[in-house]
């Protein structure tokens, strides 16, 4: 009987450990990814002219985005990186639509992840499409309507950079700042395509 009781106590103890995430797996922290169309609207982007783009006196790109309005829609995978491993914030690519002027912030993905420190975030954009309503002039001509980032089918544009998401025990929010005003001016006014490199160089990731 004593042996059976000891075995039962051991089994209950193991079950108790299995139900306590802090003892078995180190617990979990909640990380929420959100996006804004332009979190740096006050900045003055310096852009290389797109092929065939008219140049203003002095050789700079003739590009204006004052009062830029419209939306940007994208589909992407969001991951947190720690050393050689990564964890995704969603099982499937997520989609979101934000205003180009940065006046809204939209939910993209959220996940309970192992309670660790993550120093790098990675976002793989599978598609990015802007719908410009007003405020974009390239080469002296106003450009409105659909503008796409040039992402080959089946591929993605990867933006990866160091981020501060706080301590291992803290919930965190990752901001995906599309900085639309910094890459829309790189669009070819004829094809309405933005080079992937211009988009990649403009997007910023940071913890809130």
C-alpha angles and dihedrals in degrees: 000000000000090000092050091048092050091050091049091050091050091050092050090048091053091048090051091053090048091055093049108078092191092061100040108030103012092255129266139268128207118240120187123193119206133174137214128189096227122004092166100049092144093061124098107227120215109215134185109232117257117241109290093010113148116245127224121225109293094036099274124135113271095231132141129179102168110147092008111184134178137074140283121211122192144169118213149154117237122205139172117219128210116174109309095340133077138193125209122226092213137026093231134025111284128220130211140167123213137175116262092227093062095240094131138045119210132198115250109168142339134192144165104241132184112286097258137120113263115198100178134049125200126197119185110198113207096179136003125185128173126199106202116203099177146326101066120113123173122184090351093304124109114239121202135161130039121003122176133199108234103248115157114234111268093019135086143210109243120209112186127168144146115278136181109231096164130243127338092258096050129094111231146194123220115207118209104201107195092187090204095183089062098058108025089075089062091066118121102241091216103045094027089222125138115209112249090232092059091050093046092051093051103047116094131197124200143153122252 
